[in-house]
């Protein structure tokens, strides 16, 4: 008998999108969804190994001190659980066990600063890109169009071509270490989503279609396995037609486009556990 698919949604220390992300997991078909404070993982009260899908939501963890997700990345790497094991070590075991990780906005920033995406080294040991302040110099709160790379190995975006999702961030600009690194990321098709215009033309570097000035209009990245995925736009913020900014003026499908990302994740896991 197949296992029940269990999703964990991290919370604590400034995360503020955990409720929406948990609802997205439920709508995507997860059998059990737990919102878990990071302290419970560190104390050993909850174990990451008991779950199949790790969700890292958006927010302002640690007040974005030292830069977005920087302090939290240090917590993952150096804070030890009661079993004297770092969360980062547990996360790497989680990936090697064939499970899935999704980071959105601040969660994406955490994945990047931990070196989990795009992880050109394939061992999650070095950081290839970073996220920094938007070119506009201000917090961006708007809806954007995304073009999905169909050649990407990302399991979360299978079958998807275009998405319309909201962004809300101050540090969403992807900066790549150098031209050679960008070329390798593109060669491996690890760019999952790019900012586009309404017709799906990408990459789009023009503001506000590209709300932060990201290189190559990158909005989402995955690792080589396609099982670790991070994106700046909030898929969990478009789950129902009433989330759409024009729902009173246009005929909008009842289900929001963000649900498909979570449904893809659960479907993938059901085939393997």
C-alpha positions as CSV (number, residue, x, y, z in Angstrom):
1,X,0.0,0.0,0.0
2,X,1.3,3.4,-1.0
3,X,2.4,5.8,1.8
4,X,0.4,8.8,2.7
5,X,2.1,11.9,1.4
6,X,3.1,14.1,4.3
7,X,4.0,17.8,3.8
8,X,5.8,20.0,6.3
9,X,5.5,23.8,6.2
10,X,8.2,25.6,8.1
11,X,7.2,28.6,10.3
12,X,8.8,30.8,13.0
13,X,11.2,33.8,13.3
14,X,9.3,36.0,10.8
15,X,7.8,33.5,8.3
16,X,4.3,34.8,7.4
17,X,3.0,32.8,4.5
18,X,2.7,29.4,6.2
19,X,-1.1,29.2,6.3
20,X,-1.4,29.9,2.6
21,X,1.3,27.3,1.8
22,X,-0.3,24.7,4.0
23,X,-3.6,25.3,2.2
24,X,-1.8,24.9,-1.2
25,X,-0.4,21.6,-0.1
26,X,-3.9,20.4,0.9
27,X,-5.4,21.5,-2.4
28,X,-2.5,19.8,-4.2
29,X,-3.6,16.5,-2.6
30,X,-1.2,16.0,0.3
31,X,-2.7,13.6,2.9
32,X,-1.2,15.3,5.9
33,X,0.1,18.8,6.2
34,X,1.9,20.0,9.4
35,X,2.9,23.6,10.1
36,X,6.0,23.2,12.2
37,X,8.1,25.8,14.0
38,X,11.8,25.5,13.2
39,X,12.5,25.2,17.0
40,X,10.6,21.9,17.0
41,X,13.0,20.5,14.4
42,X,16.0,21.8,16.4
43,X,14.6,20.2,19.6
44,X,13.9,16.9,17.9
45,X,10.2,17.1,18.7
46,X,9.6,16.9,14.9
47,X,11.7,15.0,12.4
48,X,12.2,16.1,8.8
49,X,12.6,12.5,7.8
50,X,9.0,11.8,8.6
51,X,7.9,14.0,5.7
52,X,8.0,13.9,1.9
53,X,7.6,17.5,0.9
54,X,9.5,20.4,2.7
55,X,7.9,23.8,2.1
56,X,9.9,27.0,2.9
57,X,7.4,29.9,2.8
58,X,7.9,33.6,2.3
59,X,8.2,36.2,5.0
60,X,10.9,38.3,6.6
61,X,12.9,35.7,8.7
62,X,15.1,37.3,11.3
63,X,13.9,40.7,10.0
64,X,16.1,40.2,6.9
65,X,19.1,41.2,9.1
66,X,22.4,40.7,7.3
67,X,20.3,40.4,4.1
68,X,17.3,38.2,3.2
69,X,17.6,34.7,4.6
70,X,21.3,35.1,5.5
71,X,20.9,34.6,9.2
72,X,18.5,31.7,8.6
73,X,21.0,30.0,6.3
74,X,23.6,30.3,9.1
75,X,21.0,28.7,11.5
76,X,20.5,25.8,9.1
77,X,24.2,25.2,8.7
78,X,25.5,25.7,12.2
79,X,22.7,25.2,14.8
80,X,22.6,21.6,16.0
81,X,19.6,19.5,16.9
82,X,19.5,17.6,20.1
83,X,21.0,14.7,18.1
84,X,24.0,17.0,17.4
85,X,23.1,17.1,13.6
86,X,22.6,20.3,11.7
87,X,19.4,21.0,9.8
88,X,21.4,21.4,6.7
89,X,22.7,17.9,7.0
90,X,19.1,16.7,7.4
91,X,18.0,18.6,4.4
92,X,20.7,17.0,2.2
93,X,19.7,13.6,3.4
94,X,16.1,14.5,2.6
95,X,17.1,15.3,-1.0
96,X,19.1,12.2,-1.3
97,X,16.1,10.2,-0.2
98,X,14.3,11.3,-3.3
99,X,12.0,13.8,-1.6
100,X,11.0,17.3,-2.6
101,X,11.8,20.9,-1.4
102,X,9.9,24.0,-2.5
103,X,11.1,27.5,-1.4
104,X,9.0,30.6,-2.3
105,X,10.2,34.2,-1.9
106,X,12.1,34.2,1.4
107,X,12.2,30.4,1.1
108,X,13.8,30.8,-2.3
109,X,16.3,33.2,-0.8
110,X,17.2,30.5,1.8
111,X,17.7,27.8,-0.9
112,X,20.0,30.1,-2.8
113,X,22.1,31.1,0.2
114,X,22.4,27.5,1.3
115,X,23.6,26.6,-2.2
116,X,20.7,24.2,-2.7
117,X,19.8,25.8,-6.0
118,X,21.1,25.7,-8.7
119,X,23.9,23.7,-7.1
120,X,26.1,23.3,-10.1
121,X,28.5,21.3,-7.9
122,X,25.7,18.7,-7.5
123,X,26.7,18.3,-3.8
124,X,24.9,21.4,-2.4
125,X,28.2,22.7,-1.1
126,X,28.6,26.1,-2.8
127,X,26.6,29.2,-3.7
128,X,26.4,30.0,-7.4
129,X,24.0,32.9,-7.3
130,X,22.5,35.4,-4.9
131,X,19.5,37.5,-4.4
132,X,19.8,41.2,-3.7
133,X,17.9,44.5,-3.6
134,X,15.5,45.2,-6.5
135,X,16.7,47.7,-9.1
136,X,13.7,49.9,-8.4
137,X,15.1,50.5,-4.9
138,X,11.8,49.7,-3.3
139,X,9.5,46.8,-2.2
140,X,7.7,45.4,-5.2
141,X,4.1,44.3,-4.7
142,X,2.5,43.4,-8.1
143,X,1.4,40.6,-10.4
144,X,3.8,39.2,-13.0
145,X,3.8,36.9,-16.0
146,X,6.1,33.9,-16.0
147,X,7.3,31.7,-18.9
148,X,8.1,28.2,-17.8
149,X,11.0,26.4,-19.3
150,X,9.6,23.1,-20.7
151,X,13.2,21.7,-20.9
152,X,13.8,22.1,-17.2
153,X,14.0,18.9,-15.1
154,X,11.8,20.6,-12.5
155,X,9.0,18.2,-11.3
156,X,6.9,21.1,-9.9
157,X,6.2,22.7,-13.3
158,X,5.6,19.7,-15.5
159,X,3.0,20.4,-18.1
160,X,3.0,24.2,-17.3
161,X,3.8,26.8,-19.9
162,X,2.8,30.2,-18.4
163,X,1.8,31.5,-15.0
164,X,0.4,34.7,-13.6
165,X,1.4,35.2,-10.0
166,X,2.0,37.9,-7.5
167,X,5.4,39.1,-6.2
168,X,6.0,40.9,-3.0
169,X,9.7,41.4,-2.2
170,X,12.4,43.9,-1.6
171,X,15.4,41.6,-2.5
172,X,14.3,39.6,-5.5
173,X,17.1,40.4,-8.0
174,X,19.0,37.3,-9.1
175,X,22.7,38.0,-9.6
176,X,24.9,35.2,-11.0
177,X,28.5,34.8,-10.0
178,X,29.8,35.3,-13.5
179,X,29.0,34.8,-17.2
180,X,30.4,31.2,-17.2
181,X,28.2,30.2,-14.3
182,X,25.1,31.7,-16.0
183,X,26.0,29.9,-19.2
184,X,26.2,26.6,-17.3
185,X,22.9,27.2,-15.5
186,X,21.3,27.8,-18.9
187,X,23.0,24.8,-20.5
188,X,21.6,22.5,-17.9
189,X,18.2,24.1,-18.1
190,X,18.1,24.9,-14.4
191,X,16.3,28.2,-15.0
192,X,12.7,27.0,-14.5
193,X,10.8,30.3,-14.8
194,X,11.5,33.7,-16.4
195,X,9.6,36.9,-16.2
196,X,7.8,37.5,-19.5
197,X,5.2,39.7,-21.1
198,X,1.5,38.7,-21.2
199,X,2.1,36.9,-24.5
200,X,4.8,34.6,-23.0
201,X,7.8,36.3,-24.6
202,X,10.8,35.8,-22.3
203,X,13.3,36.7,-21.1
204,X,11.9,40.1,-20.3
205,X,14.2,42.6,-18.8
206,X,11.9,45.6,-18.8
207,X,10.5,47.0,-15.6
208,X,7.9,46.4,-14.3
209,X,7.4,43.1,-16.2
210,X,10.7,42.1,-14.7
211,X,10.0,43.6,-11.2
212,X,13.5,43.3,-9.8
213,X,16.1,43.4,-12.6
214,X,17.1,39.8,-12.3
215,X,19.7,38.6,-14.7
216,X,18.3,36.7,-17.7
217,X,14.9,37.6,-16.1
218,X,15.2,34.6,-13.8
219,X,12.2,34.1,-11.5
220,X,12.8,30.5,-10.5
221,X,15.7,27.9,-10.3
222,X,16.0,24.2,-9.6
223,X,18.8,21.8,-9.0
224,X,19.8,19.1,-11.4
225,X,17.4,16.5,-9.9
226,X,14.5,18.8,-10.5
227,X,13.3,18.0,-7.0
228,X,14.6,21.2,-5.3
229,X,12.8,24.3,-6.6
230,X,12.8,27.9,-5.6
231,X,10.9,30.8,-7.0
232,X,10.3,34.5,-6.1
233,X,6.6,34.8,-7.2
234,X,4.1,33.5,-4.7
235,X,2.4,30.4,-6.1
236,X,0.6,29.9,-2.8
237,X,-1.0,33.3,-3.1
238,X,-3.1,32.3,-6.1
239,X,-5.2,29.3,-5.1
240,X,-8.7,30.6,-5.8
241,X,-10.2,32.9,-8.5
242,X,-10.9,35.6,-5.8
243,X,-7.1,35.9,-5.4
244,X,-6.8,37.2,-8.9
245,X,-6.6,41.1,-9.1
246,X,-9.3,41.2,-11.8
247,X,-11.7,38.6,-10.5
248,X,-14.6,41.0,-10.4
249,X,-14.0,42.1,-14.0
250,X,-13.0,39.0,-15.9
251,X,-14.1,35.4,-16.1
252,X,-11.5,33.5,-14.1
253,X,-11.2,29.7,-13.6
254,X,-12.3,28.7,-10.1
255,X,-8.9,27.2,-9.3
256,X,-5.9,29.5,-9.0
257,X,-2.8,28.7,-11.1
258,X,-0.6,28.2,-8.1
259,X,-2.3,24.9,-7.2
260,X,-0.8,23.1,-10.2
261,X,2.7,23.4,-8.7
262,X,1.7,21.7,-5.5
263,X,-0.4,19.1,-7.3
264,X,2.6,18.2,-9.5
265,X,4.7,17.7,-6.4
266,X,2.2,15.4,-4.7
267,X,1.6,13.4,-7.9
268,X,5.4,12.9,-8.3
269,X,5.7,11.7,-4.7
270,X,2.7,9.3,-5.0
271,X,4.5,7.6,-7.9
272,X,7.6,7.0,-5.7
273,X,6.5,6.4,-2.2
